[in-house]
Amino acid sequence: MADKERDVVVPLMIRGFKDAAEEAGTSVNGGQTVINPWMTIGGVATTVCQPNEFIMPDNAVLGDVLVLTKPLGTQIAVNAYQWLDQPDRWNRIKLVVSEDDVRKAYQRAMFSMARLNKIGARLMHKYNAHGATDITGYGLLGHANNLARIQKNEVGFVIHNLPVVAKMAAVAKACGNIPGMGGLLQGTSAETSGGLLICLPREQAAAFCKDIEKSEGYQSWIIGIVEKGSRSARIIDKPRVIEVPAKDKEGELW
């Protein structure tokens, strides 16, 4: 990146970071700048709260269901978008996805990653959630296993449904084990700023999904169950892939 480009992009990144903090109800304090060939920005969030203001992650019970608040496939979408300018790589996937499909998937991934989990976290209190984690670098199955491992009760998580950014499941299948493009249907594909994976009472889950869609305009999905088990998680052999969105709407991303 040229110096002139850098001088435009870096302030935009800093502004976006500040805007996201303000949307979350906090502010950016302190900080340091170092010389780095890559443009990165990050921080650590801290808070002080009362015991009744947070939900411990370890109280899942037999009969709970698993809810996911964002679709999977952000890494696949971003990488596929980069492949548009790399003919040798684009040739691997062009038979299963169009250039327009990839551009839409990239935009959907961007909007998903820019969306905070604030509303979902608040609704966890309203609907008596028994625990949660967010889905990021270890993929859906990695984080589900981490959450299952710390449960007080002898339970296991079984995942039946995989909500995926539209067309990205086909791209992942076409790519096989190519680094950064595989593992989506196995739950190992990394996500960036993914959704919440929440353990909810079965009778509360549908209302949670309806409420979050009403509040934010985005879907959530019941993707699995909590059953008796050995504190681990698994995805069934042939999970149902839910394309998100199910159909394209003219002039709309979702």
DOTITI-489884 format. One record per atom (N, C-alpha, C): x, y, z; residue in three letters. Coordinates in steps of 0.001 Angstrom, whole numbers, plus 524288, in hexadecimal, padded with zeros to 5 digits. Layout:
! residues N
XYZALA...
! end
This chain:
! residues 254
8035A7FB5980000MET800008000080000MET8037A804D380000MET80245808777FC8EALA8055280D477FC3AALA80459810AB80108ALA808168142780222ASP8079381795806AAASP8028E81AC080678ASP8013281CA7801C6LYS7FC8181FE180131LYS7F79981CA980283LYS7F78A817C0800C1GLU7F31D8144B801F8GLU7F2D881332807D2GLU7F75D8122780A0FARG7F79A8111F80FB2ARG7F579815A8812DBARG7F6D581A7281135ASP7F52D81F1381419ASP7EF4781FF2813CFASP7ECC381D8881007VAL7E71081DBE80FB6VAL7E4A48195A812F3VAL7E6CB814A48126EVAL7E46A80FFF814CEVAL7E4FC80FEE81AC0VAL7E9938113D81CB4VAL7EA76810DD82259VAL7E6B4814548257EVAL7E5F78194D82417PRO7E22081C6D82706PRO7DC9581A35826B8PRO7DB26817E182241LEU7D5FB8157E821D0LEU7D570810D582584LEU7D9A080DBA82600MET7D98E80952829A9MET7D8F080B3F82F48MET7DBD380F4D830A0ILE7DB8B81172835EBILE7D61A813A0836FAILE7D3D58164A83313ARG7CE9881871833C1ARG7CA968140B8347BARG7CB2780FF383151GLY7C79180B89831CEGLY7C7FC808EE8371EGLY7CCBB808748391CPHE7CD928062283E48PHE7CAE38096D8427BPHE7CB8180E8084211LYS7C9148121C845CFLYS7C31C811DB8456ELYS7C116811C1840A2ASP7BB6B8118383FDEASP7B91D80C818422FASP7BBD58082184168ALA7B9EE8031F8437DALA7B9D78033884970ALA7BDDE8058C84BCCALA7BE0A805F485180ALA7B97A8094285375ALA7B86180D96850D1GLU7B40F810F585270GLU7AED080E33851CDGLU7AE3B80B2C84D92GLU7A9618083584CD0GLU7A89C804378512DGLU7ACEC8022B85325ALA7ACA67FE5C8575DALA7ABE3800E885CB1ALA7ABFD8062285CD9GLY7AB1D808E2861B9GLY7AFFC809C9864EAGLY7B482809DC86256THR7B96380AB886525THR7BCBE80E948620DTHR7C18780F67863C6SER7C5098130E86125SER7CA80810B9860F1SER7CDAD812C685D6AVAL7D30F8110285CDCVAL7D68C8147D8602DVAL7D99F812108638BASN7DD1A81503866FAASN7E2AE812FB86673ASN7E6628168F86682GLY7EBD88150186637GLY7ED37812DF860E1GLY7F17880FE8860A4GLY7F30A80D8A85BB4GLY7F89F80ECC85A4FGLY7FA9980BDF85684GLN7FFE780CCA854A4GLN8002380B7C84EDCGLN803EB80DBE84C35THR8049480CDF8469ETHR80A0D80AC5845A5THR80A5D806B28426FVAL80F748047284115VAL80FD4803F483B2AVAL814A6803D083930ILE815868031183399ILE814B07FD4C83248ILE8118B7FC4F82E45ASN810067F6FC82CFAASN80F017F6C38271CASN811037F2D18245EPRO80FE57F27781EBBPRO80A1D7F17B81DA2PRO8073F7EF6F82175TRP801A57EE7C820DDTRP7FE9B7F27082415TRP7FA557F443821E0MET7F70A7F801824B9MET7F3477F4F98283EMET7F4097F54B82D41THR7F0B47F288830FATHR7EEF67F64683541THR7EA807F51783773ILE7E8A47F82483BE6ILE7E5BA7F46283F7EILE7E6507F51584487GLY7E3B07F1978483BGLY7E3A27F3F284D9CGLY7E0E37F16985119GLY7E08D7F36385667GLY7DE7B7EF4085A14GLY7DE667F08F85F08VAL7DC567ED1B86319VAL7D7D57EFE1865C3VAL7D3587ED428660CALA7CEC77EF8C8689BALA7CE897EDCD86E45ALA7CDA77F16B871C5THR7CD147F02487749THR7C8207F2AF87968THR7C5FC7F06487D71THR7C1497F29987FD2THR7C10E7F12A88596THR7BDE87F3FC88876VAL7BCC47F2B588DEAVAL7B6DE7F21E88E55VAL7B50A7EDB889077CYS7AF677ECD8890AACYS7ADED7E9A789578CYS7A8EC7E98C8968FGLN7A6CF7E68789AE4GLN7A60D7E0D48993EGLN7A6047DD3389D06PRO7A5567D7A589BA8PRO7A06D7D6818987APRO79C4B7D9798994CASN797707D8698966CASN7976F7DACE890F6ASN79BC17DD5488F73GLU79BFB7DFDD88A5AGLU79EC27DC9A88635GLU7A0D57D823887BEPHE7A3527D4CD883D7PHE7A1977CF2988495PHE7A21B7CC1A8807BILE7A05F7C6AA88079ILE7A52C7C32B8801CILE7A5CA7BFBA883DCMET7AA167BBFF883A8MET7A9337B83187F20MET7AD637B64587CBCPRO7ACC67B316877FBPRO7AC0E7AD42878EBPRO7AB917AB8F87DD6ASP7AC287A5FB87EFCASP7A7447A34C88116ASP7A2A17A55487FD4ASN79DDE7A33C88236ASN79A207A09C87E5FASN79C0D79EB4879F8ALA798BC79BFC87634ALA796587971F878BEALA791717960687768VAL78EC47917A87997VAL78C8A78E278752FVAL78BAC7894387672LEU789507859A872C8LEU7842C787D5870C4LEU78384787DA86B97GLY77EBD789E98694EGLY77F3C78F6D86736GLY7836979235868A7ASP784607975D8664EASP78532796CC86069ASP784A079B2085DA2VAL7860479B3D8581CVAL78A5F79F328573EVAL78D0479EA1852DBLEU791557A2178516FLEU78F7D7A5F084D4BLEU7904F7AAE984E49VAL78EC27AF0284A9DVAL793A17B1DC848BAVAL793D17B2F5843A0LEU798187B5E684148LEU795EB7BAF583F08LEU7988C7BF538400FTHR796547C46A83EAATHR7989D7C6E7839BDTHR79C847C47883754LYS79E977C66283258LYS79FD27C1BC82EDALYS79F717C264829AAPRO7A0CC7BE1382630PRO7A6AC7BD1C82609PRO7A81E7B86B8248CLEU7AD8F7B6E3823F0LEU7AF6A7B84481E6CLEU7B4847B80081D98GLY7B6A57B89D81857GLY7B9797BDB381740GLY7BAB07C0C081B4DTHR7BD497C5CB81A56THR7C2AC7C50D817D1THR7C5A27C137819BBGLN7CAE27C0728178BGLN7CA927BEC2811D0GLN7C6F47BB36810A0ILE7C65D7B96380B42ILE7C4DB7BDEE807B6ILE7C13F7C13380983ALA7BF667C59680654ALA7C3C57C9768052CALA7C6D47CAC68091AVAL7CB137CE8E8085DVAL7CF407CC53804B9VAL7D0AA7C75980581ASN7D4AD7C4F98022EASN7D2CA7C4537FC90ASN7CDD57C2C87FBE1ALA7CBAE7C2317F69AALA7CBC87C76E7F3B6ALA7CAA87CB9F7F68FTYR7CAC97D0DD7F43DTYR7D0507D2307F253TYR7D43E7D0C47F55BGLN7D9A57D1C57F3C2GLN7DB1B7CE837EEFAGLN7D8B17C9F17EE81TRP7D9DD7C67A7EA12TRP7D7DE7C89D7E4E6TRP7D44A7CC717E505LEU7D2577CEB97E029LEU7D6CA7D0FF7DCE2LEU7DB077D2AA7DF7BASP7DF7B7D4FE7DCC0ASP7E3FE7D1287DC12ASP7E2F57CC1C7DD22GLN7E6FF7C8167DCABGLN7E4DF7C3AD7D93DGLN7E5927C40B7D40DPRO7E3177C0697D063PRO7E3F67BAA87D1A0PRO7E8AA7B9327D34AASP7E9B07B3AB7D45CASP7E6597B1AD7D8E3ASP7E56D7B50A7DCBCARG7E21F7B3747E124ARG7DC557B3F57DFCCARG7DAEA7B8287DD04TRP7D5767B8DF7DB82TRP7D37C7B43E7D848TRP7D6E47B2017D518ASN7D5527AD887D1E0ASN7D3867A8E07D51AASN7D5387A8A17DA04ARG7D3A17A4437DD61ARG7CDEA7A48F7DEF5ARG7CBBA7A94F7DF21ILE7C6757A9EF7E146ILE7C2867AC437DD74ILE7C44F7ADE87D8D2LYS7C0D67B0C57D54BLYS7BC517AD7D7D341LYS7BCBC7A8527D398LEU7B8747A4FA7D1CFLEU7B40C7A4897D5CFLEU7B50E7A61F7DAB0VAL7B1087A5907DEC6VAL7AEFF7AAC97E0C1VAL7B17F7AF0F7DF16VAL7AFEE7B4307E10FVAL7B13D7B8577DCF7VAL7ADEB7BC537DC91SER7AEEF7C08C7D8DESER7B1F07C4F17DB86SER7B41B7C87D7D85BGLU7B6D17CCFB7DA95GLU7B3167D04B7DDCEGLU7AE457D0DA7DBF8ASP7AA627D3E47DEDEASP7A9297D1537E418ASP7A8CA7CC1C7E41CASP7A7DA7C9497E903ASP7AC2C7CA637ECFAASP7B1087CA577EB1BVAL7B5837CB357EE92VAL7B5887D0C17F0AFVAL7B4497D4847ED62ARG7B42F7D9F77EF36ARG7AFE67DAC27F34BARG7AB657D8557F273LYS7A7397D8BA7F650LYS7A8C67D60D7FB66LYS7AB367D1867FAFAALA7ACE87CEB17FFABALA7B0D07D1F7802C1ALA7B45D7D4997FFFDTYR7B8337D7F58028BTYR7B5797DC5F80577TYR7B1A67DEE6802FDGLN7AEC97E31980591GLN7ABCE7E10980A54GLN7A9717DC76809C6ARG7A69A7DA2D80E34ARG7AA4C7D905812B4ARG7AEF17D7078116CALA7B2D07D5EF8157EALA7B47F7DAF381833ALA7B5507DF1D81530MET7B6EC7E4198177BMET7B2CA7E62881B47MET7ADDE7E61581989PHE7A9AB7E80281CE8PHE7A9297E4A2821CCPHE7A9C67DF868212BSER7A9607DC01825ABSER7ADBB7DD048299ASER7B2847DDAA827A0MET7B6F27DE8982B1BMET7B6A27E3D482DD4MET7B42A7E7AA82B46ALA7B3B87ECDF82D96ALA7AF567ED3B8319BALA7AC1B7E953831E8ARG7A79D7E96B83573ARG7A9317E76F83ADAARG7A7F37EA6C83ED4LEU7A9357E8E48442CLEU7A59E7E48984613LEU7A7637E1BF84A0DASN7A4267DDC384C9DASN7A1317DFF885151ASN7A0D97E5178519BLYS79E947E7AB8562ELYS798DF7E6218570FLYS795B17E634852FDILE7901C7E50885394ILE78F637DF5685533ILE792347DBD6852A8GLY791D77D65285416GLY7935C7D562859BCGLY797747D81585B7BALA799307D768860E4ALA7950E7D956864BDALA792907DDB98637CARG78E747DFBB866F5ARG789CB7DC018671EARG788597D9E4862A0LEU783D97D6658626DLEU784EF7D13486534LEU789D67CFD3865E5MET78B1E7CB29868F8MET788D47CB8986E73MET788E07D02C870AFHIS786A97D0EE875F0HIS780C57D049875CDHIS77E527D292871E8LYS7789E7D26387181LYS776A67CCCC870E9LYS779A37C99186E21TYR777D27C44686CE4TYR77ABE7C00386FECTYR77D237C19187448ASN77F4C7BDD18780FASN7835E7BA1F875BEASN7871B7BC52872E6ALA78B4B7B92F870A5ALA78E877B687874E3ALA7906E7B1E8873A8HIS7938F7AED58775FHIS7996C7AF0B87631HIS79AE17B21387236GLY7A0697B284870E4GLY7A10D7B3F986B30GLY7A5A37B5D2869C3ALA7A6987B76086458ALA7AC6A7B82F86379ALA7ADCB7B85C85E75THR7B3007B9F685CCFTHR7B2627BC9685788THR7B6877BF17855A4ASP7B6487C14785061ASP7B97F7BDDB84CBBASP7B8157BDFB847C0ILE7BA9E7BAA3843DDILE7BEA17BDE2840E3ILE7C39A7BC928419BTHR7C7C27BF7F83EFFTHR7CBC87BBB583CB0THR7D0A17BC5483E29GLY7D4E97B9B283B72GLY7D4FE7B3C583B91GLY7D2937B15283F78TYR7D29A7AB9E83FB7TYR7CE197A92783CB3TYR7CAD17AC6183A47GLY7C6667AA4283763GLY7C2047A88B83AFEGLY7BD9E7A72F838A9LEU7B9067A5B583BB3LEU7BA187A11683F44LEU7BC6D79CF883D31LEU7BD3B7984984059LEU7C14D7992A84495LEU7C56679C1A84368GLY7C96B79D2A84752GLY7C7407A00F84BFEGLY7C4247A40D84AFBHIS7C1ED7A71184F49HIS7BD927A4188520EHIS7BA977A0F384F19ALA7B69479DB685190ALA7B915799CB8554BALA7BD7079791853B7ASN7C047793ED85723ASN7C253796B285BFCASN7C46C79B5F85B47ASN7C65A79E5185FCCASN7C1FB79F79863ACASN7BD617A0C7861A7LEU7B8EF7A1E18650FLEU7B70379CEB867B9LEU7B6C4798AF864D0ALA7B4EC793B786712ALA7B89A791D286B5EALA7BD9A792AC86A9DARG7C18C7909986E35ARG7C10D792CD873B8ARG7BEF67979387437ILE7BED379A128795AILE7B98F7997787C24ILE7B5FA7967D879E2GLN7B0D07960B87C41GLN7B0F67932488176GLN7ADB3794DF88520LYS7AD4C7924288A30LYS7AABE78CE988996LYS7A6B978CA38865EASN7A3E0787C288598ASN7A67B784618816EASN7A57477F54881B2GLU7A79D77BAF87DDBGLU7A43777BCE878F5GLU7A56677F8C87592VAL7A25A78055870D2VAL7A5FE7808586C1EVAL7A3A87800B8678FGLY7A676780A2862ABGLY7A32A783D185EEBGLY7A5B87863585B18PHE7A2FB7896085735PHE7A2E47867285202PHE79E577863A84F90VAL79DCF783D184A66VAL79BA6787E8846A7VAL79E87788F28427AILE79D1D78D0383EB4ILE79AF778A7B839C1ILE7962C78C1A8384AHIS79383789DE833BDHIS7933E78D9E82F24HIS79348792AB8302DASN7925D7969D82C25ASN796F279A6582BC6ASN7985979BDD826FBLEU79C9F79F8D8261ALEU79AB27A416822BELEU799647A8898251FPRO7980C7AD318220FPRO79D057AF6481F9APRO79CFE7B01A81A76VAL7A1B67B1A2817A2VAL7A0647B60C813D8VAL7A3DE7B9DE81380VAL7A3447BE0180F9AVAL7A2557BB7580A44VAL79E587BD3780776ALA79C957BAB2802A0ALA7A1127B9AA7FED2ALA7A11E7B4EB7FCBBLYS7A4CC7B3027F8BFLYS7AA137B15B7FAEFLYS7AB327B29D7FFD2MET7B0607B17B801DEMET7B11F7ABB880339MET7ACE67A8EE80442ALA7AD6B7A34C8052BALA7AF4B7A09580035ALA7AD317A2377FBBAALA7AED779FF37F6BBALA7B48D7A1347F59CALA7B6337A5FA7F6E9VAL7BBA87A7787F62AVAL7BF387A41B7F995VAL7BDB77A3637FE7EALA7C0E57A04780217ALA7C16979AA680029ALA7BD24798747FE31LYS7BD54793187FC29LYS7C102792BA7F781LYS7C0C67969D7F40DALA7C40F7968E7EF62ALA7C9D47970F7F0AFALA7CAFF7997E7F51FCYS7D07579A857F68DCYS7D2FA796147F99DCYS7CFD67928F7FBB4GLY7D21178E3A7FEA1GLY7D53A7900680349GLY7DA2678E9280369ASN7DD7B78FC8807F1ASN7E1357944F80701ASN7E00B797A18032BILE7E36879C2680238ILE7E37179F9780716ILE7E80B7A0F280914PRO7E84E7A43080DDAPRO7E51A7A93180D53PRO7E1F47AA3D81157GLY7DEC07AEEA81167GLY7D9A07AE6880E91GLY7D8B47A9F180BF2MET7D3E57A954808EBMET7D0E87A45D80A5DMET7D30F7A11880D91GLY7D08379C2F80EF0GLY7CE7979C4481483GLY7CC05797F981602GLY7CA607973581B69GLY7C549799C181CF0GLY7C2AE79C608193FLEU7BDE879F2F81AA5LEU7B9B179B7481C97LEU7B8BF79742819C4LEU7B497793A781B3CLEU7B63B7900581FACLEU7BB457900E820E7GLN7BD3978CFF82559GLN7BDA87906082A46GLN7BC887956F829BEGLY7BC99798E782E42GLY7C1EE79AE182FC6GLY7C5D079A2E82C5BTHR7CB2379BCC82DC0THR7CCE17A0BD82AEDTHR7C9B57A2C482764SER7CB157A78782496SER7CAED7AC3082851SER7CF237AF3382858ALA7CF6F7B3B082BE4ALA7CB5D7B7C682A67ALA7C9427BA5B82E4CGLU7C5C17BEC382D84GLU7C8417C39683001GLU7C6DF7C81B82DFDTHR7C8817CD0A83055THR7C3A57CFF28321FTHR7C39E7D1A883703SER7BF257D46783938SER7BA207D16083839SER7BA4F7CC4A83996GLY7B5C17C8F3838D2GLY7B18E7C9E983CE9GLY7AD5F7C6E383C7EGLY7A8F17C79684000GLY7A9A27C4E984536GLY7A58A7C54284858LEU7A5667C29284D62LEU7A32F7BD1984CB0LEU7A5927B95784F39LEU7A3717B40F84FB5LEU7A14A7B3B48553ALEU79C1E7B33D855A9ILE799777B3D485AB0ILE7968B7AED785C24ILE796F57AD498610CCYS793D87A8FF86332CYS78EEA7AB6186592CYS78A6F7AA1B86343LEU7857C7AC5686502LEU781997A80F86662LEU77E2B7A91486A26PRO779EE7A56386B20PRO776CA7A4A186618PRO7755E79FC8864FDARG7729D79E9C86016ARG76DD27A21185F51ARG76AE77A2ED86395GLU766037A5D686322GLU766DA7ABB78625CGLU76BAF7AD8E862F7GLN76CE57B32186265GLN76F947B46385D3BGLN7719D7B07585A92ALA775187B16585620ALA7725D7B41185187ALA76DBE7B23685029ALA76B017B47F84BAAALA769B87BA4084CAAALA7682C7BB7185173ALA766EE7C0DE852CDALA76BD47C44085298ALA770457C21C85445PHE775417C4F4853DFPHE776627C64784E2FPHE775EF7C26E84AB9CYS7771B7C3458452BCYS773737C758842CFCYS76E897C71E84448LYS76AB47CAE884249LYS76BE77D05E84447LYS76D747D0BD8492DASP76E8E7D5CE84BA1ASP7735F7D85A84941ASP777797D54684860ILE77C447D79684645ILE77B6B7D958840A1ILE778317D67383DAFGLU777067D81B83854GLU773CA7DD1C83851GLU770337DD7F83BFELYS76D077E23E83C71LYS770697E6E883DFDLYS7743D7E60784169SER777827EA4584364SER77B9D7EC0983F72SER77DDD7E84083C8DGLU782517E97B8392BGLU781457E8C483358GLU77D467E5AB8321DGLY77C417E48D82C9EGLY77F7F7E01D82A77GLY782027DD1F82DECTYR785327D8B082C43TYR7833D7D3AA82ED6TYR783B67CF6482BF8GLN782037CA5B82DFCGLN785CF7C819831F2GLN783BA7C4B383550SER786D67C10A83869SER784927BBA283768SER787817B798838E5TRP785D97B24A8378CTRP786AA7AE8B83C1BTRP782FE7AAF883CC6ILE783C67A69284053ILE786EA7A28183D4EILE78BAA7A17483F0AILE78F2679E2283BEBILE79050798D883E67ILE78EB37981184355GLY78FF87931A845C6GLY78D6F7927B84B11GLY78F0178E6684DCAILE78CAE78D09852D5ILE790E578BE7856D9ILE78F4E78C2F85BC3VAL7929978A8486021VAL7906D7854986206VAL793A878151861F1GLU7920A77C1A86396GLU795CE77A10867C1GLU79488775A8869FALYS798197734286DC6LYS79D17771C686AF1LYS7A18B7730686D43GLY7A66E771FA86A87GLY7AB2E772F186DD9GLY7AFA57731A86B37SER7B4B17735E86DECSER7B7667789B86D21SER7B44B77CBF86D3BARG7B6577821B86CC7ARG7B990782E9867CBARG7B7557816F8636ESER7B9BA7824F85E57SER7B577783D085A79SER7B71478577855E2ALA7B35E78710851D6ALA7B4887842284CCFALA7B07478356849AEARG7B12F780D18449CARG7AD26782E5840BFARG7AE847828983BCDILE7AAEA783C08378FILE7A95B77E9E83506ILE7A45A77DD883411ILE7A2A1778E8831BCILE7A5017783C82C53ILE7A4FC7736982A57ASP7A7A47722B8256BASP7A5A677562820D0ASP7A0917762882080LYS79E637791F81C26LYS79AFB77D8D81E42LYS79D81781AE82018PRO79A787860782241PRO79753788BF81E00PRO7931178B2881F94ARG78FE678E4081BF8ARG7927B7939281B43ARG793AB794EF8166CVAL795EF79A138153FVAL7917779DD881423VAL791567A2188170DILE78D617A62681658ILE78FEB7AAB981381ILE78E5A7ABAB80E9CGLU790807B00180B98GLU78E637B52F80DBFGLU791E67B8E080EA9VAL7905C7BDEC810E5VAL7922A7C25680D45VAL78E6E7C50B80ABDPRO788CB7C43280AFBPRO787267BF9D80786PRO782657BDB380860ALA7807C7B9448054EALA77FB37BACE7FFA1ALA77E117BFA87FEB5LYS77D3B7C1AB7F96FLYS77F4E7C7447F918LYS781907C88E7F493ASP7833C7CDF07F3B5ASP77E777D1737F2EEASP77EBB7D61E7F533LYS77AB07DA027F463LYS77D237DEB27F1A5LYS77A8D7E0887ED9EGLU77CA67E4E07EA8FGLU77DC77E98F7EE15GLU782B17EB597EDEBGLY784297F0017F0D8GLY785097EF257F6A1GLY784C67EA427F876GLU785907E91B7FE06GLU789BD7E4ED7FEB1GLU78CEC7E581802BALEU790E87E186803D3LEU78E8E7DCBC80666LEU78ADF7DDAB80A06TRP788C37D95780D19TRP783227D82980BA9TRP
! end
